[in-house]
Amino acid sequence: MVDVKDLSTYFYTEDGEVPAVDGVDFHINRGETLGVVGESGCGKSVTSLSVMRLIPQPPGKILDGASITFEGEELLTKPESQMRKIRGNDISMIFQEPMTSLNPVYTVGDQIMEAISLHQGLSDRESRNKAIDMLRLVGIPAPEQRVDEYPHQLSGGMRQRVMIGMALSCNPKLLIADEPTTALDVTIQAQILELMKELKDELGMAIMLITHDLGVIAEMAERVVVMYAGKIVEEATAMEIFRDPQHPYTEGLINSIPRLDQPTGERLHVIEGVVPNPLNMPVGCYFHPRCPYAMDICRSEQPELVTKDGHKVACWLHDKDRAGVA
């Protein structure tokens, strides 16, 4: 359904050029959930905004040579008027912060109705009824009352449900969910994830799920892309990622998950250091300053994403022939 090739999104600031996304390739199949995982600052959200063509220009720019196709149609060359017909209709997005994404001066019903009337051409009464149906669908109690309430009158979990209802109001073929359960308590998290799974099965849509939470990935995704410093460092099925992580960064993320069987008093595993400053990227593999397995070649040459038995990884440890030659 979606095919992204050589996507590079840079931001041009007073301090210099920031390669937020740098040469990313991935695809999303019809009806599947693709998980995109990584620490804050790895380029996950910028990748999703690039797919929606919502990068602010300036300072942002999708570099020439990139391609984003949706059902065979190139999105990067479409005029803005056509993209507006696609956004919210064929491709919808749940943004990261529901309190800042919802307009505080409009009722939640008005905000859902706007998308419905714009894309489906329904009357005000029909749009209102559809908005109430969407609130009911996402599990908000007393939807006939809530439809006339403002975002500040709702809890964080309810606001997130409103965002999901708004995103699903036009039955999209692709739902991009950017950290849909951040800042919600675990009970509400579980309800939101269960709701997304039910709606995915019911509507047959694909989901691009962006998160730093590997527990959410294990629960939701069929296939996983791991990003680090604007690049994809590993891609495989969710089962393969958890069973046999190939990249040291993926291994570090998985080892950082607290375990119930961990001995009392034992310190949690951490990945040393921080994501590099995009204005001053290290030479060679971007992860080598934090990697426990770093070799000389890692400090001088950047590994390519290579495929072995369907498992993609960008690491010199798994490209020993080339590493030996170098």
MOKA-V493015 format. One line per field, one symbol per residue. phi: phi as a letter, one per 30 degrees, with the letter a starting at -180 (. if undefined). psi: psi as a letter, one per 20 degrees, with the letter a starting at -180 (. if undefined). Layout:
phi=???
psi=???
This chain:
phi=.bbcbhdbcccccddkdcddbbicbabbddicccccbldejdjdddddddddhcddbdddadddjdbbcbhicdddcddedddddddicdbcbcddcdddddddccdddddddeddddcciddeddddddddddddddiddhdddddccceddcdeddddddddeddcdchddbcccchdcdicddddedddddddddddddcidcbcccaccddddddcccbbcccbhibdcabadeddeddbdcceddedddddddcdcdediddddbddibeddddbdddidddddccdcecedddbbddddccbhiccacaddcbddddddd
psi=gpopploooqporhiaponhpnlpprqpqpjroppoqrrpjijghhghhghiljpppriqppqqiqpoqolipphiiqqhhhhhhgpifhprporgohhihqpijqqhghhghggghghikqrgghgghhgghghghjkpqlhhghhjqqhiiqrgghhhhggggghihjmqhppooolijpjqrhghghggghghgghghgikrqpooprjohggghhhqhqpppqpljqpiqprqhggghgmphphggggggiipqqhjpqpipqqpqoqarpqpiimqqqbphihiipijprghhihqpqqoqpoliopqnphhjlhghhgg.
